[in-house]
Amino acid sequence: MFTSEITPSRPTAGASPVRANGGTTAWTNPILVARTAAGVAVLTGGLALVGWAAGVPELRTLGPAGLAATNPTTALCFVALGSALWILTRPAHRRSGQVALVVALAVSAVGVASLYGLLFGASPGADELLFGRAMRSTGDGRLNRMAPNAAFNFALLGLAMAMQLRRRRFPSVLAQIFAVIVLFTAQAALIAHAYQSGWFESVGWFNRMTMPTALAFVALAVGIMTLSSEDGLIGIVLSDGPGGSLARILLPTGFLVPAVLGWLVILSRRASLMDADLADTLFVLATMLVFVAMVAWIATQLHESHLDRLRTETALRESEVRFRLIAENSSDVVCLLDLSGRVVYASPSCERVLGFLPDEMMRMAPFAIIHPLDAERVRRHFNLLVRGEPVTSIQCQVLHKTGRHIWLDMMWRSVLNAHGEVERLQVASRDITDSKQYEKRLEEAQRKLREQQVELEEMNERLKSLASTDALTGLKNRRAFEERLDRELSRSRRHGHPLSLILLDIDHFKSYNDTYGHPKGDEILRIVGRLLTRTMRETDFASRYGGEEFAILLPDTDREGAQHLAERLRHTIESAKWPDRPITASVGVASYSGQASTAEALIDYADRALYRSKQLGRNRVTMAEVG
């Protein structure tokens, strides 16, 4: 119910018009028939040309040397037309059609020129133009000229092949008429050879041609008629229907039975086996008997075909009744659609699901009830199914008669005709609006849960940060410092990297608190924390160790580097602008070594150095003496 019109594709210009019918056996395949005909023509002409070039009389005649030889121009035309016919059976290509057209017109021109020369005595002939005077006569002294019948046939066959390439109705019909004319003239020549009739050597000079030439013309005529395998005579003969079956049996009979009976009558007359009148009477009676038997056989076949058709129609009606019984009692909406997308049948359940009556559905345009957001997707899906893609389901929104949109789950199935082509589409649609709403609510709940999980992770990170951060200075607290010290010591032991520790204490901080109050003292601690953060490197780790004391870890820093950084920190604090009075700091530095290889030892050495700085008058850096 929801697709645009599909138009059949047209053949590409220059493409091969030969196409195999579906379901044909190998020997009824038009391509195989055309290629066989082309092979016969090329082989006949090729052997004759080799015979003329090599001087082998048996190849010229395709038989005993005493028989009439095939004309070399005739042989060349057979090779050309046979090759063009073979080209047209190959995969479609623009140039292949152009080459075949040029060859066909050239052969037709040769036939017209030869016929003109034979009728009006024009000289030189085509043989002399193409092969020279050496080819003018045969071994027995007779003129080796193309037979009038052969010239006439080449003119017709070349035109017929050119017309078939037009792929139009009238030229194709005219081409088949030309091919049939050639077929019957060649058949007449074959009968003359079979009956050894002198009429063809005297009054019937037009039909003088060799037997291989006549056989090659028969093959080419059939092959060219095969180019219209879809609607021509050969198409009917090669079809899988009763007409094709009857034609394949009756045509050989129609050709061979009269010929055989006539040959028997001629033999009996020559051998004086019976009276001439009796022979003619028996010929008529035998012909009547044969064709009466053929009519009886045809009637029997048609009667059986009629019975088969009645049985098929009965089975089809029963199948349709079962389909309607299932469709009209199903809760799903079942529809049949033609290739334009229009509904040709809708089950009564469409009124319950969609609100529309079946008649209303069948009057709607394709895609009329599909939601605009889903229309293009459904249209592409439908077109793929029409082209024979695997059947799949699709979910989309459709318009309910009340004006709201509901969700349908559509399952498609292709209905094929006898040739395996998609003829209609069947779709069963189920209302899944409730499940879609549930999915939407579930997705919303999952989204909220993900948001809550993100918020919880952020809160955990904040709590973790608060647990390791000093609230007053914003630096890490003592617990975080001890954990980091253990990790850095382990890394130094494992890789042999240097590690240093700075302990910094604000000088006379207790007296500052007593003089200016604890809020002012807290502000001093915050300023010192900011100064440390700005002065130290990114890889360093600063923490508030306790009270007015700070600890700074210096990874990958030896004794000299630590002393230099400690001096910078001390100088930064001393030179800063303080609100009430100058602030200074005492600093102790210790580096990782064999004696200070544990956290406790390293802290102890740094603390002793700090105490030494205070003893020496404060506002100084003292390096720990590690033995």
N, C-alpha and C positions, 0 to 999 in steps of 0.2 A: 504493500500500500504506500510505499514511500520511496519511489525511485524515478529517475528521469528516463526518457525514451532511449533505447539502445538501438542504433542503426547498424546493419551489417557492414563490414569493411569491404572496400572495393579493391580489386587487384591492382598492384603497382604497375605503372607503365613500363613496358619492356619485360615484364616478368613472364615466366613460363606459365601458359594457360593450362597445362596438364595437372590435374589434382586427383589423387586417389580417393574413391568413395569409401566411406567408413564401412568396415565389416566385409570387404571383398576378399575373395581368395586370391592366391598369388597369380593364377592364370587369368583372372578377370580384372586384374589391376590395370587401369589405363596407362600408367607410366610404363609398366612392364610390356604391354602390348605395343606402345609407341616405340620403345627402345628396341624391341624385337624387329619391328618393321624397319626401323632405321638401320639396324644391323644387317638385315637381308639386302637392303638396297646398296649399302656401302660395300658389302662383301661381293655382291654381283658385279657392281661397277669396278671395284678394285681388282678383282681377278681378271676381268676382261682387259683392263688397262695394262696389267702386268703381262698378259698374253701378247698384246700388241707390241709392248716395249721389248719383250724378250724373244718374240718370234715363236711363241708356243701356240699352235692352232687349237689344241684342246682347251686352253684357258680362254681363248677368244669365244669359243662356242659353249664352254662349260659342258663339254661332252665330246663325242667323236669328232675328228677333224673334218669329216665330210659334211657336217651340219653347217647351217648359216651362222656367221659370226656376229657377235654383238658389236654394233658401231662404236668407235672410240669416243665420239662426242656424246653418244647416249650413255656410255659407261661413266664418263666424267660428270654428266648431269646427275646420274644416280648417286655418285659419291658426294656431290655437293648438296643435293636435297636430303640425302640420308644424314649427312653431318649436321645440317641445319635442324632437322627433326630431333636428332640426339641432343643438340645444344638446348633445345626448348624443354627437354625433360630434366635438365639439371636444375639446381637451386636458382631461385629468381635473381636476376641481375639485369640492370638496364642495358648494358652493352650486349648481353647475349641476345636479347630481342632485336637490337639494331643489326647485329651481324646476321641473324637468321633472316631478317627482312631483306637485307641487301642480297644475300645468296638466293632467296626465293625469286626476287625480281630479276636477277641476272639469269637464272635458269629459264624463267618465263620468256625473257628476251631471246635467249638462244632458241627456244622452241618456236617462237614466232618467226625468227629469221630463217630457220631451217624450213619451216612450212612454206614461207614465201618463196624460197629458192626452189623447192620441189614443185610448187604449183605453177610458177611463172618462168622456170628455167633460168633463174638468176645464177650467176657464177662470179666469183668463187663461192663455194659452199662453206658452211661452218667447219666441216672436217678439214678442208684445205687451209682455212684461216688458223685453226688451232694446231693441226698436226702436219700440215704440208701435203704435197701431192703423193708422198709415199703411202699415205693411208687411204688413197682414193679408191682402190679396188682390193678385193679379196684374192685369195690364192687361186680361185677358180675363174678369175677374170671378170667377175661381176662387179658392178659399181657398188662401192661400200658407202652408201648414203643412208642417213637417218630416215627410217620409215615415216611416211606421212602421219600414221597413227601415233608413233612415238613423239614426233614434233608437236602434234596437237595435244597429246597428253601432258608433255612438259609445260606447254603454255598454260594449260588449265591448272596443273598442280602447283606451279609457281605462284599463280594468282591466288589459288585457294589458301596456300600457306600464308601469304601476305594478308589476306582477308581475315584469317583466323587470329592473327596478331592484333587486329583492331579491337577485339573483344566486344563487338557490338552485335546485336541480334541479326539484323539483315545481312551484313557481310558474312556472318558465320553460317547462316542458312544457305547463302549463295555458294560459299566455299564447299559445303557438304554436297550440294548439287553437282558442282564441278568434279568432286572426288568420286561420286557415284557414276558419273559419265565415264571417267577414266576406268573405274572398276569394271564396268560392263564392256567397254571396248577391249580391255585386256582379257576379260573372260571370253570374249568372242575369238580372240587370237588363240587362246589356249584350246578352245573347242576345235578350232580349225586344225591345230596341230594334232589333237587327239583323233579327229576323224580323217585326217590327211585329205582334206577337201581341196580339190583343184580350184574351186571358186575363189579362194583367197589368193591364188597365184595369177588369176586372170581378171575377172570382173571385180573382185574384192581387193584390188591392189592397196587400198587404203590401210588394210589391216596387216600388211606384211611386216612382221616383227618376229624375232627369235623367241623361243620359249623362255629362256632366262629373263629376257627383257619384259615379257608379259608378266612373269611372276614378280619381278621387282616392282612393276607398276601396281600390281595388286597390293603388295606390301605397303608402298608409299601411300596409296589411296586410303587404306585402312588406318595407317598411322596418322595422316592429316585429319581424318574424321575424328580420331581419338582426341585431338586438341580441343574439341567441343564435348568433352566427356560428361559435362553436367546436363546438357539439354539436347545433344545431338543424337543421331542414329546409333553411334557406337556407345553413347551413354546408356541408351535403352538396352542394347545387347549385353553390356557389362554390368547392368544393375542387378541388385539382389532380389528384386521383386519378381512376381509371376511373369511380367512382360519380358524381362531379361532371360528368365529360365526358358520360356517358350521360344524366344528368338534364337538363343544359342543352339536349340535342337532343330528348329524348323528351317533356319537359313541354310545350314549345310545340306539338309535334305532337299530343299528347294533347288539348290545349285546342282547337287550330285545326281539325284534320282533321274531327272530327265536326261541328263548327259549320259548316264550309264545305260538307260533304256535305249536311247538313240544309238549309242555305240553298238549295243547288242543287235539292234535291227539292221544296222549297216553291215555288220559282220555276217549276219545270216543271209542277207541279200548277196553279198560278195561270194559267199561259199555255196549259194543256191540251196540252202538248207530248207527253205520254205517259200511258198508263193508270196509275192510282194504284197497282194491285198491282205493275205492272212497275217503277214508281219505287221502291216499298218494297223490292222484290227487288234492284234495282240498288244501292240504298243499303246493304243488308246485305252484298252481294258486295264493293262498294267498301271498306266498312269492314273486312271480313275481309282483303281484299288488302293494305290499308295496314298493318294490324297484323301480318299474317304477314311482310311485308317488314321491319317493325320488329323482330320476333323474330329473323329471319334476320340482320339487321344486328347486333343485340345479341350473338347467338351468335358471329358472326365477330369482333367486338371482344373478347369474353371469351376466345375461343380465342387471339387474338394476345397478349392480356395474359398468358394462361397461359404461352405460349411465352417471352415476355419474362421472366416470373418464373423460369422454368426456367433460362434463360440467365444471369440475374443470380445465381441460387443456385449454378450451376456456377462462374461467375467468382469468387463469394465463397469457395467451397470451395477453388478453386485458390489464391486469395490467402491463405487461411488456411494452406494447406500450405506456401506459400512463406515465410510469416511464421514458422511453426514451424521450418522448415528453417534459416532464418537465425538465429532465436533460440536453437535448440538446438545450433548449431555456433559460436556467438559466444562470445568470452571475457568479454564484458560480461553483466551480469545484466539480462534483459529481463522486465518485468512488465506485466500489464494490470490496471487497478484500476477498480472501479465507483465511483459517486459517493459512497458511504459511506466510501471509502478502503480497502476490503478487497481483497486480491489475488485475482483470479479466474484468473490464469495466471502462472506463474513458470518461467523457463527453467532447464534442468538446471544451468547454470553457477552458480546461486545456492549450491549445495552447496560448490563449490570456493572461491567468494569469501566467502560468509557462514557456511558450515558447516551451514546449514539445508537440509533437503530441500524440494522444491517443495510437497509436501503440507503440511509444517509451516508454510511461509510463508502458505499459503491459509487456515490455521486461526487465524492470529494476528489480534489486534485492531488497528485502525488506530494507527499511530505506536508500535507496541509495541517496535520495535528502535531507534528514534531516541534519541540521547543526550539526557538531560533539558535540557542547555544549548541544544540546537538544536531541540527539539520545537516550541516556539511559532513560531519563525521558519519552519520547514518547513510548519507548519499554515497560517500566513498565506499563504505562497507557493502552496500547493496550492489554497486557496480562491479565490485570484485566477485561477488557471488554469481552475478549474471555471466561473467567471463569464465566461470567454472572453478574459481578458487575454493579451497576446502571450507566446509560449512562451519561457522562459528556463531556464538551468541553475542549479543550486544545489549547493553543497558543504556536507556535514554529516558528523557522526560517527554511526555506527550500531554496534549490538551484534553482535559475532561470537559464534557458539555456544560458543566456548571461554571467554567471559566478558570478553575484551578488546574495546576499541573500535577500529574502523578508519575511515578516511576514504573517502567515496564522492563522486564527481562525477556528479550526476544530470541527465540531459537529458530534458525532458518534451515530450510531444506530445499534443494533444487529438484524440480520435476523435469525429467528429460524426455525428449521425443525418441522416435525409433532410430534416429541417427546419432543419438548420444548428445544432442545439443540441448541447452537449457531452454525450456519452453515456458515454464511458469515457476513461481517461487511460493513456497508454503511457509508461513510464519506462525508460530505459536507464542503468544504473549501472556506473561503472568504479571499480576500487580505485585510489586515489591516495595510499595511506598512505605509501609510500616517498617520493614527491615532497613530501608535507607534512612528513615528518621532515627531508628535505633543506632545505626552506624554513625550518624551525625552526632547524636548525643554521646556515644562512646568516644568518638574522636575529640569532642569538646572536653569530656572528662579527662582523657589522656593528656590533652594540651594543658589543662589546669594542673594536673599532677606533675607534668614536666616543669612547669613554672614554679610550683611549690618545691620540687626537688632542687631547682637552681637556687631558689631563695634559701633553702636549708643549707646547701653547700656554701653559699656566701656567708650565712650566719656562722657556720662552723669555722670558716676561714677567719672571720672576725673574732670569734671566741678564741681560736687558736692564737691569733695575733695578740689579743688582749692578754692571754695567759703568759705570753713570752715578752711582753712590752711593759716598760716602766711608764705608768700613767702620767707622771709629772714631766719627764724630759722627752718622752717619745722614743728614747733609746731602748734597746733590749734590756731585760732584767737579768738578775744574777743567775736564775735557773737556766735561761737561754744561753748565757755566757758559759756556764759549766758544761752544757751539752756540746756547744760548739768547740770548746777547748779540747774535750775528749776526742772529737772527730779529727781535729787538726793535728793532735798529737799522734793519733793512729796513722794518719797520712804521712806525717814526717818520718815516723819509724819505718813505714813500708817503702817509701820512695827516697828517703834520705834528704828531704827538702828542709831548709831552715825554717824556724818559727820563733817569733819574739812576742813578748808580752809587756805592755805598758800599764802601770798603775799610777793614776793621777789623783791627787787630793787637793781640794781648795784650801788655801792657807787662811787660818784664823776665821774659819766659817762660823764657829760657835759664837765668837764675840760679835760677828756681823748680825747673827740672828738675835742676840741679846740686845744689840743697839738699835737695829731697824725693824725688828719683828720677823716672825716666821714667813708671812706673805712675801716680804722683800727677799728673804733667803730663798724661798721657792723660785722666785723670778730669776735669781742668780743661777740656780741650778739649771733652769730651762735655757738660759743664755749660754751657759757652758756647754750644754748638750748640743745646741745649734752650732756653736763654734767647732766642736769636735767633728760634727757631721760634715761641715764645709771643708775642714782642713785635711782630714784623712782620705785615703784612697778608696776606690770602689771595692777593692778586695779586702779591705780591713773591716774589722768587726768591733763596734763600740757598744758598751753597755754601762748601766749604772750599777756599780758593784755594791754599794750600800752607803747611805747618808750622803756625804759630800765627796765620796770616792768613786772614781770611774776606772773601768778596765777596757783596754783596747788590744785586740789580738791582731798580729801582723803576720799573715801566712806568707811563705816564700820570702821572708825578710831576715837577713842576718843581723849581727850585733851592730855593725856600722850604720846600716840602713835604719834600724830601730832607733838608734841614738839620734840620727838626723831628724827623723819624723817627730820624736819626743821633744826635741828642741823647738821645732816649728810649732807644736801644740802649745808648749809653755809660752813662747813668744806671742802667739796669737791671743792667748788669754791676757797676758800682761798688757799688750798694746790696745786692747779693746776699750771702747768708751763705756765706763760703768756709771750708773746713775748717782751713787752716793759716795763711794770711795774706790780707789784702785783695788782690783782683785788679782791675785797671783795664785800659782799652783805649784806644788812640789811633785816631782815625777820620779818613779823608779822603773828601771828597765831590766828585764832578764831574757836571755835567749836559750832555746832548747839545746841541750848538750848531754853528755854522758851523766853528769851529776844532776842536771835538771831535766830528767826524762819522763817524769810523771807530772800530772796536773798539780798535785799538792806541792811538789818540789819547785816547779816553775813559779807558782804563786808565792811560795815562801821566799824565794830568791828576789822576786820583784818587790815584795813587801819590805824586805830588809833594805833594799836599795832606796825605796820610798822613805823609810824611817831615817836612813842616812842623810837624804836630802833635807829633811826637816831639822836634823841635828846641825847641819852645816849652815843653817840660816834661812831655809825655805827658798821658794822661787828659783829652783834649780833642777837639773836632770842628773841623776846618779845611775851609773851602770852597775849591775850586780856583778860581784866577783865570784865566778863559778870556777871551783878548783878542778 
